[in-house]
Amino acid sequence: MPSRQAYLASSLIFLTYLMPWCAVAWSEMEPAMLLEKMEQAYDKVKDYQANVEVRTSKSDGSFDTEKFLYTFKKPEMIRLDFESPHSGMILVYPDRNRKVVVRPWPFFPFFKLHLDPGDPILVSHSGQHIDQTDLGLLIRNIGHSLTDLSRGPPEVTEKDGTVEIQVLAENHFRKGILTIYRFSIDEERLLPVKVEESDSADRLERTMIFRNLRTNIGIPESSFRLAGD
């Protein structure tokens, strides 16, 4: 049986190896390691829901705001239930032909449109398609912003339970356009909860906030089928 001294010695060796990892703050961690931890966290996610708010700047300095419930199930089932400005509108992707099902009005449930993800009606101001909206793709794009699309060193800080990453990079959806990205990562879940996009002069262009993020809640596949489909 090991002696008390041997037990204490082995415990001290273990703590010696452990302490450097515990002492490293998120803001001091290499971006590549932080990105790896985000990818590992997302690998464990099977489905999720979030209340999403998207604010997009207008030429007069004001902002357009969209609010919707975003529902996702791996590998690529997506549903948006709009709160504003088109209350009651539902978008589901993909249908059997890999199109987006759009139900514009809740009081006319059997009227639906089947549109390509790249249809101008559906593409956001930033050029983003509905099939480019899940957190997995966002995490991959954060990786690109820190590596091959980066145009400057990142700044990593901690604030109110989030890790804040700021970097100048080529825009995720508009080739050749430089964007200052500010990514907010929840420290506990290690998943993105907010993205701010500003132009190269640091004028805010778009903000996306993921509120009340809920993961692995057992969303059924039937949630991604509308009546009549």
N, C-alpha and C positions, 0 to 999 in steps of 0.2 A: 504494500500500500504506500503511495507517495507520501512523503513527509509534508508537514505544514509549510516548511520553508520552500520545498520544491513546488507546492501548489501556488504559493504567493509569487514565486519567481516566474512561473508560467503565466500567471494572470497579469503580471507586470509587463511581460513581453507582448501579450495580446493587446493590452491597452496602449502600448507604445506604437504598435502598428495602427490601431484604431484612431488615436487622437488626431493625427494630421487630417484625416477625412472629416472628423467631427468639427475641427476648428476652421475648416475652409468655408467662408461665407459664399453664398451664391454669387455675389458681385465679384468675388475673387476667383471664381471658377473659370477655367478656359471655356469659351463659347462652344467648342466642339463637344466637351463633356456635358455641358448643359443640354445641348441639342440631343445627345445620345440618351440622356435621362428622359427628355420629353418623348422621344420615339418609343422608349421602353414603356412609359406610362400609357401612351396611346395604343400600344400593342395589346394592352389588357382591356381596352374598351371594346365592347361588342355593339353597343348602341348608346345614343345620348339624345337629350333634348335641351334646348336653351331658348330663352327669350332674347331675341336679337334686335338690336337697334342700330340702324345704319344712317349716319348723317353725312350728306354730300353737299359740298359748297356750291353756291350759285354765283353768277357773275356780279350780282349786286352785293355780295358779301353775306347774304343770308344762307340758310341751309334748308335743304329738303330732308325730311325724316321719314324713314320706313321702320315699322315695327311688325314683327311676326314671330310666331312660334316655329322654331326650326327643329325638325325631327330627322334623325339619321340612324340607319342600321347598316352595318357592314354586310357586303362589301361596298354598296353604292346606292342604297335606297334613301331617297331624299323627299321630304315633304315640308312645304312652307304654308302655314296658316296665317294669313295677313290680319293684323289688327288695324293698321293704318298705312297708307292712305286709302287702301282698297279693302275695307272691312269685309271679312267673309270670303275673300278670294282664296283659293287653294291651288298650289302648284305641287305636282307629284312627278318624280323622275326615278327610273325610266318606265315607260310602258313597254308592251311587248315588241314594239318597233324602235325602242330606244329614243323615244320622243318625250317631251314634257307635256303632261296632261294639265290643262288650265281650266279650272272651274271658276268663272268670273263672279257669279252671283249665287249666294246661298239660297235665295228664293226661287232659283231656276236650276235645280241640281242636275238635271239631265242634259243641260247644254254645256258642252265641253269642247275645248280646242286641243288639238294635238300638234305641237310645234317643235321644231328642231331646237336643241339647246342654244344654238348660235343665232336664233331668230332675233332681229333687232328689237322686237318688242320685249324680249326677256333679258337681253344683255345689259348689264349695269353700266353706269357712267365710266367706271374704271376699265371696262372691257371684260369683266368677269362673267362667265356662264354659270348656270345653276349647277352643272356637274363639276364645278371648280370651287365649291363652297365648303367642303367638309374640313374638319380640324386636321385630318391626316394630311391633306394637301397643303393646308396652311403651315403645318410644321415642316413639311418638305421645302416649302417656299422660304420659310425662315432660314433653313439650312443653306439654300442658294444665296440668300441675302448676306449670309456670313461668309460665303466662300466664293464661288465663281461669278456671282453677280454683284459682289461687294465692290464699292468704290471708295472705301475709307474704313478705318478701324472702328469696331463697335464700341459703344459705351454701355457698360452693364452696372446697374444700381439696384437697390432694394427699396421698396416703398409700400407700406400698408399691406404687407402680406403677399406682395407680388415681386417678381423679378422683372425689371424694366430693361429692355434691350433697345438701343437706338443705333441705327446704322444708315448710311447713305448707300443705296444700291439701285440697280436697274429695276424698273417696275416689273412686278410679277406678270402683268397682263398687257402691258404696253411697251413693246420692244423699243429700246433706244431712249426711253424716258427715265430720267433719274428721279428717285423718290427718297425722301427721308422717312424711314419706317421707325415707329415706336411700338414695340411688341410688349404687352404685359402678360406675364406668365404666373399663374397661381402657384405659390410656393408649395402648397400642400399636395395639390393634384398634379402639378407640373404640366398643365395644359393651358393653352392660350385663352385669355378672357377678354382681351381688348387689343385692337390694332388701330393706330393712327397713321395716316399717310399725309405727308406734306410735300410740296414741290421743292426744288433745289434751293429756293429762296426761303424755305421754311414757312410757307403759307399753307395752312391746314386745308386739305382737300377732302378728306373722308375719314370718318371714324366708325369703327364697328365694335360694338360692345356685346359680349355674350353673358347675359345675366341668368342667375339661377340655373347654372349648368348641372344637369343630372345625368349620371352615367350608369350603364348596365342596369336599366330599369325594366328590361324584358318587353321591349316594344314588339308587338306582333306584326308579321308581314302584312296582315289584312289592313293595317293602318295606311299602307301605301297603295291601296286600291280604292278607287272612287266608284260609287254606284253606277252600274251600267257598263263598266269596263271588264 
